[in-house]
Amino acid sequence: MHELSIVMSIIDLAEEQVRTHGAQKVDRIDLEIGTLAGIEMDALDFSWEAAVRETVLDGAERHVEIIAGRGRCVECGLEFEAADLFTACPACQAPFTEILQGKELRVRSLVVS
Ligand SMILES: [Zn+2]
């Protein structure tokens, strides 16, 4: 599962941070996930529960900020909210959109102890 490999890479990053800071575990983790990142939140939650057990993220408080998709039309320059990667421009219907935000998948911050 795609989401499981994402969780595994978050665990790797968290373990590295805990080691770097000479800490024991993560108390809190803040994630940013874009609506265009192709992440199923249910699948992510399911993978998270299973994968973090016995790791530094076991019991960590998790916060997720959802970043809404935004695109800019390459023809007329209009910026608009994009529900998916193939949303046509609402003004001129041009199918080519530059994605400005919404593909994020990152760890914004970690609190270790
Ligand atoms: Zn346009």
Residues whose N, C-alpha, C, O or C-beta is under 5 A from the ligand:
A	BS01	ZN	C73 E75 C76 G77 L78 C89 A91 C92 Q93 A94
